[in-house]
Amino acid sequence: MYQSPFLNDIHDFMLARRYSKRTIKTYITWIRAFINFHTKRHPKDMGKSEVAEFLTYLAVKRKVSASTQTLALNALAYLYNKFLEIPLEGMSEFRRANRQQKLPTVLTQTEVALLLHEVPQQYKLLLGLLYGSGLRRMELVRLRVNDIDISMKQIRIWNGKGFKHRFTTLAVELIPAIENQRKRVEMLLFEDLQNPNYTGVWMPNALEKKYKNANKSLDWQYLFPSVRLSVDPESGNIRRHHIDESMINKVIKKAGRTAGIQKTISSHTLRHSFATHLLQNGTDIRTVQSQLGHADVTTTEIYTHVLKQGADGVKSPLSDLSNL
């Protein structure tokens, strides 16, 4: 845990409210940076002006991206509004980070097919869900067995970016592979239950209390579990966590090279491609926004710009010269 009792209290407060460990760690990192920036003054003795000064420092001196600065603001807003219950209102008097948003790299459907063809069999379902459902990488690895609703052909995403829940589509072509994966998880769970030291899959504290023994039921196991048991660093309990998300991009990059794709690609490229291809096929932008879990439709509009500025939207004048 943390050396600071104050940070430990924040950790326990967020954990009891079902925030993920990753989110808790990220928020505490920014809260600690804020405290250190102000020579370790207690946040109760500071307020809006100190927060604005810190956010301006991030933009001007650290030159962070707009999204990073927003994340820091969200962490400090949570600290004051939720934990300390000191309203942090009217946060506008600070220098905004203005680094331009990167344009998304998008694959054609032919390139996606080539990529999926080159992916080793054990990873095809992972990439199929990234592209077929537009999932973020962490949303993918955090899926539990009961998040897949085959009858409704949809996936439930809990606490996605911005802590929002949503549904997204499930490609029917993936259902056989999902059912096979479910059987694999069931076999692993059977083995784990034979281990007297096994304490069940990790669940947020509130859910673990509400649903007794659910952590040893199939529905709550991770859909993509780790190959081995491990020690939960927080509790010391023996559990089976989900797979390491960092390996997914390694698999994608290797498959991309093998497929001869020249673009720089990652898991997010498949999400970009999902959105672009939905729009290309006539899906309205509000539906795409909902599928992606974007809070603001302007974030989704970047994909319409990709379509409009390419060959499908703007004809280059050079094309007219070919007829001369």
N, C-alpha and C positions, 0 to 999 in steps of 0.2 A: 504494500500500500504506500501512500505518500507520507513524507516526513511531517507535513503540515496537518494538524488536526482539522483546520478549516477546510482544506482540500478534501480530506477524508470525509468530512460531513457532506460536502457537495456530492462526492462520489456515492455515498449511501442514499442521499436524497434522490438522485437521478435513477439509481438502480431500483429503488422502490417504486418508481414511476415508469418502469419498463423500458427505459432507454437502453440502447445497445451498448456493449462495452466499448466499442470503437467510438461511438458518439461521446460517451462519457470521457474517454481519454482525450479526444480532440478538444472538447469544451474546457476541460481542466488545463490542458496545455496553454490555451489562449488566456484563461483566467490567471494562471501563474505568470505568463508573460506580461500581462497587464499590471499585476502586483509588483513584479520585479522592475518594470519600467518606471514605476512611481516609487522607487526605493523602498519597497516592501511595506508601504502604507496599507492599512486595512481598508478593504473596499467600502466598509460602512462610513469611513471618514472621507470618502471621495464621492464623486457623482458624475453628472453629465459632462462637465467641462474636462474632467480628467479622462473620461472615455473618449471624448472628441480629440483630445490631444494625442492619445495613444493611436487612434485610428488614422489621424493625419500623419503621424510618424511612420506607420506601416506603408502608407501611400507614397510619401515623399522620400523617406530615407531607405526603407526596405524595398520599395518599388514592387509591392505585392500586386497580384491581379485583383480585379474587382471582386471576383468570387471569393478569394481568400480574405479580403477585407470584410466582405459580408459575413463570412463564417465567424470571424473574430467578433463582429458586432452582434451576431446571434448569440454567441457564447456569453458575452457581457450583458446582453439584454436578459438572458435567462438567469444569470447570476443576480441581477438586481430585481427584475420583475417577479421571478418565481421563488428563488431561494431566499434572498434578503427581504423580499416583499417591499422594496423601495422602488416606486415607479420610475422608469427611465424613459421619459417621454420627450418628443420633439427633437430627436437626434438627427439634426440636419446641418449643424454648424461644424463640419469637418471636411477636410480635403478628400474628395472621392478619388479612388484609384481609377485610372483611365486607360489602362492597358487594353488594347483592342482584343475582342473575342476572336479566337481562331476560327477560321472557316472549317467546317467538318469535312473529313475525308469520307467519301462514299464509294462503295463498290457497286458495280453493275450486278444484275442478277446472274449473269454469266460468270463473273468473278466470284460471287458467293458460292455458286455451284462448284467451281474449280477448287475453292478453298475447302469446302466441306468434303469433297472427294479425297483430298490429301490428308485430312485429319485422321489420326489413328482411331480405330473403332471405339475404344473406351472413352474418347472425348467427343464423339459425334453428337450425343445428346446435349452436352453442355453448350456447344456452339449452336446447335439447332435451336435451343431455347433463347440464347442471346439474340439471334437473328429473327427467329420465328415469333418471339414475344416482346422483343425490344427491351430486354432486361438490362439493368446495370449489373456489373460484375458481382458486387456484394449482395445485391438482391438475389442473384442466382445461387450463390453458395449458401445463403441463409434460408433457402426454401426448406420447409418441412414437408413430410409426406402428405399431410392433410391440407397443404396449400394448393395442391393440384386437384381441380374439380373436373374430372373427366366427363361427367354427365352434362355439365354446362359448357365444356370446352373452354375453360378459363383458368387463370392462375390468380390467386390472391397474394398480393404484396403487402406485407405489414411493415410499417415504419420505414418506408422508403425515404428518399431524400426529402428533407423538411419534415420528417416524421409523419408523412402522409400515407394512408392506406389507399389501395386502388385494386381494380381488376384489370387484367390484360388478357389478350386472346391466347388460346392454345392451339397450335397447328395439329390437326387430326393425324397427320402423318407421323407425329412423334409419340402418339399414344402407345403403340406396341413397345417402343423403347422405354417409355416411362413405366409401364407395367413390369417390364423385366428389371428395371432399376429398383422398383418397389420390392420385388422378390429378393433382390440382392440385399437390400437394407434389412428385410425381415430375417434373412439368414444370419447377418451380422448381429442383429439384436438377440437372436436365439443364443448365439455364442457368448455374447456379453452377459446375458442373464445367468449363465453358468458360472461366471466369475463372481465370487463372494465380495470382492472389493469394488465391483461396478456400482456406481451410485445413480446411473441414469444420465440422459442427455441434459445439457444446461438449459434452464428455462428462467425467464425473469422471475424475480422473487415473488411478485404478486401472483403470477400464474402458478408457480410451484405450490403455493399455499392453497390456492383456489381449487386446483385440479390435483388431488392427491394421487400419487403413483402414475400420473400422466407422463412423467419423464422416462418411464420404462415401457410405455405403450408405443406401438408402431407409428401411429398417427403423428406423434410429436418428434420423431427422429428426423435428423437432417436427410434430405433426399440425396445429397452427395456427401456421405460421411467420409471421414479420414480412414485410411487403411489400418490405423492402429489406435489403441487407447492412449490417453495422455492424462497428465495430472493438471487439474484446473489450478492455475497459479494463485487464484484468489481464495479458494476454499480448501485446496489440497485433495479434493475428491477425484476419483478415477472416472473419466468420462470419455465419450467418443465425440470429438468435435467435427465440424464440417471440413472439407478439403481446404487447402491453402489457396486463396484466390490468386496469388502472384503467379502460379504455374499456368494459369489460363492464357495470359498474354504470351508466355513463352511458346505454348503450343500453337497459338494463332500465328505468331511471327514465323515459326519454323514451317508450318503448313503453307503460309503465304509464299515463302521463298521457294518451296518445292513446287508450288502451283505456278510459279513464274509471275506472280503479281508484283509489280514494281512500286506500288503505293506503300507508304508507311502505315501499317494497320495495327489495331489493338481490339480489345473487346468492345470498346466504345464505337469503333468503326462499324461493327455489326448493328449496334443500336441506331447509329446514324442511317445506315442502309435500310433498316426496318422502316424508319419514319419516312425516308425519301421514297421508297418503293410503294408504301401505302398511299402517299399523296399522288404518286405517278399513276396509280391504279384507280384514282378517283375518290379515295376516302376523304371526307371533309376534314378540315384542319382542326376543328373542335374535338372530333373523335380521336385524331392522332394525338392531340394535346392530352386527352384523358388517358390514352394508352401509355403514353410516356411518363405521365405523372408530373407534367409541367404546371407550375402554379400560374404562370402567365402565358397567354397564347403568343406573345411576342417572341418568347424563347423558341416556340415551335416554328415560327415563321421563317427562321433561318433556312429551313429545308425547302420552303417554297422559293427562296432566293436561289438556292442551288439549282432547282429545276428551271427557273425562268432565265438564268444567265447562261445555261448550257445550250446544246444544239436543239433541245426540245423547245426552247423559249425564244432565243435570239439567234437569228440567222446571220452569220458573218458575211460581210460584203465580199470577202475573198471568194465565197462560193459562187457569186455571180460571174466572176472572171473565168471560171472553168468552162463557160459556154461560149466564150469569145474565140 
